[in-house]
Amino acid sequence: MLHDTGAGHPERPARLAAVLSRLEASGLVAQLEREESPAASLDALLRVHPADYVQRVEARIAQGATWVDTPDANVGPRSFEAALGAAGAALHAVNRIATGVWRRAFVVARPPGHHAEESLAMGFCLFNNAAIAARAAQALPGIERVAIVDFDVHHGNGTQHIFERDPTVFYASLHQFPHYPGTGAASERGRGLGEGFTLNCPQAPGTGDRDWLTAFDDLVLPALDAFRPSWVIVSAGFDAHRLDPLSDTVVTEAAFAHMTRGLVEVSERHADGRILSLLEGGYSLEGLARSSEAHVSALLGSG
């Protein structure tokens, strides 16, 4: 809520308020354990981002800049604090799941992360929360293979590029294509030792539940079963929703629930149920609220 992107910006504090309000109104809060989390440590960030990049982000914000690196990475006076909090929330959830306190978690935080490259802020993102969580999970005993599934309508260029040479992290993305940021063609499958460990399922403008779920069921789920992840991370962007102003797709909350159930089942088969979901995009407050409710209900096994 400290992350002030400026008047009229779609990635705004009201997004978090909309999610939390819907979870309370739906009664799902009674089934959840809600915790605040500490800020991420520098060491945790350095598993993904170089020190000079982290220092540049902090310095730009301290100097009063309104954006970092690219004009679409908007910031306000307390955005560095908020970004550390968002990454810290992901790390806290990793710890809670690793210690057996929780089996599943949904991190409701901003700024989002999947566009953040190792050394470049872009697309509303400063630090790559999913990548930071993946590296934290892999630092735990017995966790070797991490799968990251991203159904945000915008391709997660940062997450793909961070792991594209790494065969221990499988990245799958469903997204509108062509669309911002321009990456995510089906031909992008990873590089070097990581070739074959990236799966892009681009969806044309105007597509909805049928096309997205066909790709998910026929391509993503079999690939995940073949990879056999020790941990599942979800980049849960809900901006493919039919109400969203930043996309041309017409996905409904029912499709998000379906994909979530499938990912829960994968985590049960291969990862002892370990699944961590991180909020990414979603800019219609109503679409975001509906989708988050459906997502959390499916994570709970009740939807």
N, C-alpha and C positions, 0 to 999 in steps of 0.2 A: 504493500500500500504506500510505501515511501517513494516509490519509483514514479516520478512526475515527468511524463513525456510531453506535456504542454497541452494547451486547450485544443480540443477537437481531434486529438490523436486517437486512433482506434484501439491501441494497446494501452488501456487506461485502468486506473484502480477499480473502477466500477465492475470490471470483469470478475475480480475476485469476490466482490460483494454479491454479484449475481449468482455465482456458484454456491457460496456459503448459504445465501438466503434460500436457494432452491433445496439444498440438502436438508436444511432445517424444516422448511415447509412440507417436504415430502415425508418427514419422519425418519429418514435414513440416518440422521445424526445419532439417534438412539442406539444404532447398531455399530457406531464408529468410535474408535478411541482417537481423540484429537489432541495433538501436542504441538507446541511451539518448538522451534529448533534453534540451535546455536549457529552462528555464522561459520562459513567454511574457512578452514585454515589455509594459509598460503601453500603449505605442502600438498594439500589435496588438489588445489588448482594447478600446481606445477606438474602433476601427473599428465596434464593435457595441454596447458598453456604455458609458454615461455615466460620467465620472470619479467623480461622487458615489456612484454605485452600487458601483463597484469599491472605493472607500474604505469604504463601509458594510460590505461583506462582510468586508474585512480587519479593520475595527475590531470588529465583532461577535465574530469568532473570537478576536481578541487579548484581548477582555474575558472570554473563557471561556464564551460562549454555546453552547448545545447545538443551536441551529437559527438560520437566517437567514431573515427575512421571513415564512416560513410553517413550521409545525411539521413538515412533511414534507421540509424542506430541512435535514437533520441534518448537524451538523459536529462536529469534534473539534479539539484544540489545533493540529494541523498541516494542517488542511483547506485553508487558503488556499494553503499551499505546494503541496499536492497538486493543487488546482484550476489553479494556474499551470502545474504540470507536465503536466496533461492537455491544456490548451490549447496548451502548448508542443510537446507531441508531435504534435498536429495540424499546427502550423505547420512543424515540422521535416520532416514528411512532405511537405507542400506544397513546401518548398524542394528536397527530394530528387527529387521527381517533376519539378519545373520545370527543374532543372538536368540532367535526363536520367540521373541516377544510378540511379533506380528508375522503373518505369512504373506500378506499383501498390503500395499500402501498406495495411496493417491496423494501426490504432492501438489497442493494448490498454491502456486507461487508464480511470481513474475519478477523480473523480465524472463521471457522464454529463452530457449537456448539453442535450438537445433540448426540455426543459420550461422552461429558463431564458429568461425574457423580457428585454427590454432592461434593465429596472430592477427585476426581481423574481426572487428565487430561489424555486424550488418543485420538487416532484416529484423529489427527490434531486439536483437540478441547481443549480449555482452560476453557471457561465459557459457560454454556448452554443458548444460546440466546433465544431459544424458551420458555424455562421454565421461564426465567427472565421476558420475555414479558407476559407470561400467568399470573404470579403472580401480575405483575403490572396492568394488565387488571382487575383481580379479586379484586384489591384494590379500584376500581372505583365503584360508586353507581350503583346498578342494574345489575352488571355483576357477575353472579354466576357460570355459566357453560361455560367452555372453551373447545373447541375441537382443538386438534393438529393433523394434517394429514401430514404424512412424506412419501414422495415417493422417497427419496434418495435410491440408490441401496444397501447401507449398513444400517442395522437395527440401529435405534436410541436408543441404550441401555441406554444411560444416561437419555433421556427424559422419557422412559418407567419406569425406576427404580425410578426416582424422584416422579412420580405421581402414581405408581402402587397401592398404598393403598388409593388413593383419588378419591372418586366418583364424585367430581366436575370437574375433568379434564378427558376428553375422549381422548385416544391416539390410533390412527390407523396408521399402517405402511404397505406399500408395499415395498418389498426388495428381493434381491436375497438370497436364502438359499439353501444349506449352503454357508456361506461367512463370511468375517469379520463383526462383532466381535464375531460371534458364537451364539448370542442370536436371538430371534425373531421367535421361533417356534409357530405354530398355537395354541399349548396348553398353551402358556403364555397369560393369560387373566386378569391379575391383582391379587391382594392379599387382603384378609380381606374385608373391606368395599369397596375396589376398584375392587373387582372381577367382571368381566363382562364389565369393563370400559377400557380395553385394547383389541385391535383387531389387530392381526398380520395376514398378508396375504402373506406368503412366496412364492416366485416365483423361479422355477428351473432355473439353468443356461441354456441359449439358448432361454429363453422365450422372447416374444416381445409384440407388441401392443395388440394383441387379448387376450392373457392371462391376462396381466396387467389390461386391461380395463374391462374384464369380472369380475375380482375380485373387481375392483373399483365400477362398476355399481351395481353388485349383492350383495356385502357385505358391502363396506364402505359407500356408499350413504344411504342405508336403516338404517344402524346403526347410522349415523349422524342425520337423521330425527327423529329417536326414542329418541336420546339424547337431541335434541333441544338446541344447543349451543347458548349462548349469544354473543359469539365471536369465530371467526375461525382463527387459525394460521396455516400456511403452512410451513413445513420444506422442502423447495424446493431444493432438490438435483437433479442434472441432469446427474448423473454418470451411470444411467441405459441406457443411450443413446448408440446406436449401435457403435458409434465411440470411446467410452470411453476406455482408457487403463486399468482401474481398475475394470472392470466388465466383465461378460460373457453373459450379456443380450443384446437384440437387439431392444430396445424401440426407437421410433422416436419422433421427436418434436411434431408430430401430436397427439401423446398420451398425452404428457404433456399439450397440449392445451385443449384436451378433459377433462382431470382431473381438470384443472383449471376452466373451464366453469362449471363443476359440483359443485365445491366448492363455486364458486361465487353464484350459484343458491341456495345452502344450506344457505349461509350467508344472502341472500335476504329473504329467507323464515323464518329464525329464529333469525337472529342477526342484523336486520336493515342494512344489507349490510356490516357489519364490517368484513373485512378480511385483515390479515397481513401476507405477505409472506416474508420469510427469506432465503437468499441463503445459501445452505449447500454445497454439493459436486458438482463435474462436472470437469473433468480433461482433456478432449479433448477440446482445445480452440474452435474449430469449432463446436463440438457438444454442448458445453456450450453456445456459442453465438446463435446458431440456437434455442436452447431450451428456452433460456431467452427471445428471441424475441417472440416466440410463447406464452410463459407464460404471458408476459406483455401485448401482444395484447389481450389475453383472459381476463386478469384482466380489461382491458379497455372496454371489450365488443365488440371488433372489430375483434376478431379472433376465 
